[in-house]
Amino acid sequence: MGPNPFIGVMFHWLGGLCSASNFIPFRGIKRWSWEIYWIIQGVAAWLIAPPLLAIICVPHLAAILHAAPSASIGWAVFWGALWGVGGLTFGLAIRYLGLGLGYAIALGFCTAFGTLIPPIYHGQMHAILTEKSGLTILAGVGMCLLAIAVSGAAGYSKEKEVSEDDKAIAGERDFSFVKGLFVAIFAGIMSSFFAFGLDAGKPIADIARLELAAAGKPDLYSNLPVLIVVLWGGFVTNLVWSAILIMRNKSIRQFAGEPGDNPMGTAATTGDTLMDVDMTQLTQRISPNVLTRNYLLAAAAGVIWYFQFFFYSMGQTKMGKYDFASWTLHMASIIIFANLWGLALKEWKDTSVRTRLLVGCGLALLIGSTVVVGYGSLLKSRGL
């Protein structure tokens, strides 16, 4: 099966929907600290789901990983570990900025670095700058970055307009545009290293492609073994940091039902009066039903997160020679659906018409960027 940019864009949109929906289950978790549910979703997302899906879709998975060059595996793990730092701080960006704005700014920087650095490293930029298809794709990247700037302006405007009480009611108790902006920029740059990890793992994908062809299966799944290796690195980083927080905050007993605090949850009470506070809830252990539900929600968040790259890996196989554009498509799709979630969760409630127009313009530019990048890939498939 050859390149098909239209199908590739559809796969990237599915991946974007999964990624943007990843944080939704966290909102239902009760009385758990961040580090507890974060590492549980990490086990599901980075240790369980990748090999399970790869075993189902790719024949002779163990043999593929055994035959892969050690350098390819090493670099994929290394870049995955650096990406893990971005994943950690990305959660803080969402906490400080909300779903829509946090995704927009962090992933905007992730888009720029993850899209442009790999082709620069491989010496492809000259061809990109001299071909109509390459210039079209760069125009799409530029549109995506412009959308980030517009979304940032919307966030700054929101901070000036919405009261602290309204932010708390919307589940944004810690909203801070300045603090969130710096965290989001750092998270975006570090998160872009995932694209480097996928690039380093191409020899693994080549071996998987041969195995798939021999078994008469499509090459859609050739990148699934690469995801396993990259996510090993990401898991190590997140495990270390989560363990540090668990020891520092003495929160290990929360795994068995001791209560904590969920900063991603909505603030149901203000605490302004004694009527707002149930003092027994501060020390009472989490009930077995709620504890089980917490585990299921955290694991569901992890599985949903993994499916973003499950679909991304399939979309990348359909984008042709300029598959680096997949990163832009993926990131833009995530931001689109994150903005839609932000609207659905009323994160922009009580803002001015000007602010909501900025949100709408940013969203329109993002959708347009995916169309432009997809069109550029289509031109390349036609030799233009």
N, C-alpha and C positions, 0 to 999 in steps of 0.2 A: 504494500500500500504506500503510495507516494504522498507528498505534501498536500495538505488541504487546509489553507489558512482559515476558511470559514468554520470548519469543524474545530480547528485549534482554538479559535476565539471562543466558541461555545464551551469547550472544556475549561478554558481559563475563567470564564464567567462562573461556571459551576464551582471551581476552586475558590474564587473570590467570595461567593456566597457562603461557602463552608467556613472560610477564615473569618469573615465578618460576623458570623453567628457564634463563633467559638466562646466569646465572653458572656453570652446570654445565660447559659446554665449557671455561671458563677453567681448571678444575681439571686438565685434561689437557694444558695447555700446558707445555712443558719449557724451562727455562733462558732465559726471556724476562722482561725487566723489565715492570712494570705499564704504563708509558707506551707501550710498543711494541704490546702486544696491545690496549690500550685504543683507540688511534687507528685500528688496523686494523678493529676491530669497529665503530668510529664511522663509518668510510667506508662499510662495508656497510650499517649501520643507518640512517644519516642522509643519505647521498648517492646510493647505488645503489638500495636496495630501494624507497624511497618513490616516485620517479618511475616506476620500472619497473612496479610494481603499479598505479599510477594510469593509466599509458598503456594497460595491458591492460584495465582496468575502466571508465575514464571517456573518452568520446569528446571530441575537440577539446581536449585538456588544455592545449596551449600557448595556444589562444585564450581559455580560461577564465582563465588566469593573467594574460594580457595585458589582459583586460577588467576584472579585479578592481580595486577602489579602491586607490590607492596607500597611503592611510592604513591600510587593513585589512592590507595586506601588511607595512607598516612596523611596526605594533604587534605583529603576529604574530611577526615576526622578533625584535623587542625582547624580548617575553616568552619566546620560545624561547631567547634568549641567557641570560637570567636562569635559566631552567630548566636550562640547560647547567651552571651552577655547582652546582646541586643534584645533577645527574647525576655530576659529578666527585666530590663529597664523599660521595655515596651509595655509591660503590665502597669508600671508606674505612670507611664504617659497616659494610658487610658484612665487611670485613677484621677490624675490631675486635670485632664482635658475633656473627659467624656468619650463615648464611643466614636461619634462622628468626627470631631476635631482631632482627637488623639490618633486615630487611624490615618487621617488625611496628612498631617504634618510628618509623623514618623515614617509612614510608607512613602511619602514624597521623596525624602532623602534616600530612603532605601531603593526607590525606583531609579534615581539618577546614578548612584554608585553601582548598583547591581547590574544595570543595563549597559553602561558605557565602559566600565573598567575591563571586563573580560575581552571584548573585541579590541580594545587598545592593547592589551597584553599580547593578544594573538596577532597583532599587526593587520587587523581587518579594517581599520578606520579609513585608510586611503581608498579602498574599494567602496566603502559606505559613502564617502563624500563625493565620489565620482559617478555613482549610479543613481538613477531616478528612484529606485526602490529604497536605497539606503537613505537618501535625503528625505523621502516621505516618512520613513520610520523615525528619523531624528526629529522631524516636525511633530510627530505624535508624542515623542518624549517631551519636547518643549511645551506642548499643550498640557501635558500632565503636570509639569512643574508650575506652569501658570495657574493651573487649578489649585495647586497647593497654596500658592500665594493668596489666592482669593479666599480659600478656606481659612487660612490664617487670619486674614482681615475680618472674616466673619466671627472667629473665635475671640479676637480682641474686642470687637464690638459687643459681643455677648457679655463678656466679663464686666463691661461698663454698664450694662442695662439690667442684668438679672440680680436680684437680691440674694443674700446668703441663705435666707430661709427657703426661697424657691429652689436654689441649687440643692439644698439638703433634701427637699421633698422629691426632687427628680433623681435622687441617688447620687448626687455629685457633691458630697459633703466637703471634699478636699479640692474642689476646683480652683486652679491657680494657673492663669495663662502664662505668666513669665516662667515660673518653675517648670510647668509642663512643657513649655517650648524648648527649654534647654535639654530636658530629659528626652523629649521626642526626637530632637536632632541627633543626640548621641545614640539613641536606640535605633534610629533609622540607618545611620551609617554602619553600626555594628551588624544590624540585621541583613544588610546587603551582602555580607560574607557568605550567606547561604547560597547565593548565585555562584560564588567562587567555588564553593564545595561541590556543587553540581557540575561545574565545568571541570574540576579536577577529577571527578569520577567518571568522565566519559569513557575511558578504557573499560571500566566495569560494564557500562551500558553496551559497549560494542560486543563484549563477550555474551551478554544476555541476549542481544539481538540475534546472534548466531544460534543460540539454543532455542529461541522462540521460532526462528525460521525452520530449524530442523524438526521441530514438533508441529509445524504447520500452523503456528499461532501468529497473530499480528504483532508488529513491533511496538504497539501502543504501550506495552508494559515494560519496555527495555530499561527504563530509568528507575523502576521500583527497587532493584538491588542497590542502586546508588543512594537512594533515600535512607536505607537502613544504615549505611556507613556514616553519612553526614550527621544523622540524628544521634548516633553514638556519641559524637563529640558534643553535641548540644545537651545531651542528657547529663554528661559528666559535669559540665559547668553549672547547670541548674541544680544538680544533686548537691554539689559542694556548697553553693550559696544557700540553698534551702536548709541544709544541715547546720550551717552557721547560725541562721536565724532561729532554727528550732532550739539550738543550745542556748543562744543569747536570750531568747524570749521564754525559755522553759515551757515550750508549747507541745512537747512530745506526747503528753497525756491526752491531748485533744484527739489523737487517733482513736482513743478508747472512750471518748465521750465527755472529757472535761471541756467546759465552755471557753470560747475565745471571741474574737471580733472579726467580722467580715467587712473590710472597707469597700468592697464592690457592691454591697447590698444597699437597698434603699433605706432611707431613714424614716421609719414609720412613725416615730414619736420625736418631739422636739426636746423633751427634757426640761421645758420651762417651768413645769409645775410637778408636784408630787403625783398628780393624777396621771402624768405621762410616763411614769417610771414604775415598772413592776420589779421591786427589789429582789424578789426570789429568782428572777431571770438572770441576775448578775452572778449567782453562784450555783444555781441548780444544774445538775448534769444534763447533757443532751440525751433525750429519750432515744431508745433503740431505733424507733421508726425514723426519726429525724436524722440520726447518725447514718443509717443505711441509705437514706435519700441523699445525704451529703456525698457519700462515696459514689453513688450512681451518677449524680450530677457532675462531679469532678471528672469521673471517668468519661462521661458523655462529652464533656467539653474537650477532653483530649482526643477522642476518636473523631469528633467533628473537625478539630484542628488538623489532624493528619489527612483527612480527605481533601483539604485544600491542595496538598502536594501530590496526592494520588491523581487528582484531575490535572494538576499542573504538569506532571510528568507525561501524561498522555497528550496534553495540548502541545507540549514542546516538540513531540515527535512529528507534529503536523505543520510546523511553521517553516520548514525548509532550511535553506542555508543560513539565513539570518535568524536562527532560533534564539539568539540573545534577546530579541524583541519580546520573547515570551515573558521575561521578567517585568517589562513595562505593562504588558497586558494583564498579567497576574496582579500586580500591585494596584493598577488603576481599577480593576474589577473589585478588589477588596475594599478600596476606598468608596467606590460607588455604593456597594451594599452596606458598608458601615454607616454612610450618610443616611441611607434609607432607614436603617435601624434607629439611628439617632432621631430621625423625624418620627418614626413610629413610637419611640419611647418618650417623645415630647421633650427632648433635650433643648429644643429651640423655642419652647413655649415662653410666652411673655416677652419675646424679643421684638424689636421694631421691624417694620416692613423692609427697611434698608438691609438689616442683618439677614433676614430671610431671603431677600433677593441675592445677597452675596452667596448664601448657601446654595441657592438654585443655580446661580451662574457657575459656581465651582463644580457642582454635580454635572451640569451640561457639558462643561469643558472636559471632564473626566470621561464621560461617555463618548464624546467626540474623539478623544485621544485614542481610545481602544479601536474605534472605527478606522482612524488614520493609520495606526500601526498595522492593523489587520490588512488594510488595503496595500500598504507598502510590502508586506510579506507576499501578498497575492501577485504584485508586480514582479517580485523576485522569482516567484515560481514560474512566471512567463518569460523570464530571461531579460527583464528590463532594468 
